[in-house]
Amino acid sequence: MISAVMPTYGRWDVAVERGEGAYLYATDGRRFLDLTSGIGVTSLGHCHPHVIEAVTAQAGALWHSSNLFRIPGQERLAQRLVDNSFADTVFFNNSGAEAVELALKVARKYQSETGHPERYRIIGCQGSFHGRSFATLAAAGAENYLKGFGPVMDGFDHVAFNNLNEMRAAVTPETAAILVEPVQGEGGVRAPSADYLKGLRAIADEFGLLLVYDEVQCGMGRTGKLFAHQWSGVAPDVMAVAKALGNGFPIGACLASEKAAVGMVPGTHGSTFGGNPMAVAAGNAVLDVMLAPGFFDGVAAVATRFRAKLEELAAAYPKLFDSVRGAGLLLGIKCVVPAGDIVAKLRQEGLLVLTAGDNVLRILPPLVIGDREIAAALDIMHKVAREWPAA
Ligand SMILES: *Cc1c(COP(=O)(O)O)cnc(C)c1O
């Protein structure tokens, strides 16, 4: 008999009850060191006091109004994102897929509005992930996720990630935009070479395309800057964010330059829930913490220390691990043995991590993780590696 919860996930046998910082507690009393952060969402740790305070206060004032009204918290969050990014304007969504979907709409609308209605195609990268809606599945082009769901939505081309020659060669008179994750998450925790985004920007500018970033996973402080592309200094025209923006309260956002958003006039897009008072209260609380002086420097420093420890681990067990990859606290270890087996064993020992494509063990700790917790995680990882059959 089918479960009441539609069985689209192979779920772990951990019934969650409460969380505190980097720790997650199950209903059977087990305690886990959680380096999944709800898949890169609870970046300030579980139940961050400042976020709790903000959403609790908002819950007693107003939950929802619809976007027919001015929502002061939404205006404030939009302004703060604008002040801290390339963007001039922001639309709030409820999820990452919706934010990416709107980014694609903005790109097509821009071309149509500026005399190029024939430019509607988007070039994406192999190994990327953009969400589970029809358009975002087509944008990523991963066959395993598309299979059985009918004709794939038209308008998407794919090239190898981190390959500028392929990208350039794929541009046609119908191309509207390039869509890329500045650091790939689900697809295998891949950071491109240092000049990749610069090269994409040059291609986009040469052919009159928009450059669209999906920072749903790598953004919001994950790499040690508010947005991952800020390390390269190469701004996009449109960008999707979500995951960590509300520290667990569902909220996404599509950021755009004034130029790119030229066609987004009243009536061109909407959302019942998007940017509702609760969601933006959470978003503003997250920014209060992240934009405090020194926060990102702390993330970058702890990421460097964590990565060094993972490099030592990988080097010590070459029969299990190949190499460490990623950026900041979006960390991956390419495995030699099946990554899923290691993840399962770590979980038995009380440590939660994820897998990613390309047989990678993915680590998404809360950005506030401390050295004690890193040491505890490494102890478990070394134990599991040491006891691995034939390691
Ligand atoms: C998770 C993710 C999405 C989809 O976000 P949802 O909130 O699950 O719709 C899109 N892009 C990237 C890069 C992601 O990691």
The ligand as a Gaussian input file, in Angstrom:
#p B3LYP/6-31G(d) Opt

LIG

0 1
 C       18.015000      23.109000      -4.392000
 C       18.329000      23.812000      -5.661000
 C       17.312000      24.274000      -6.519000
 C       15.865000      23.985000      -6.275000
 O       15.391000      24.544000      -5.106000
 P       13.962000      24.042000      -4.531000
 O       13.720000      24.969000      -3.370000
 O       14.116000      22.622000      -4.132000
 O       12.972000      24.225000      -5.613000
 C       17.695000      24.994000      -7.625000
 N       18.993000      25.229000      -7.908000
 C       19.981000      24.788000      -7.126000
 C       21.395000      25.108000      -7.478000
 C       19.693000      24.057000      -5.984000
 O       20.686000      23.585000      -5.221000

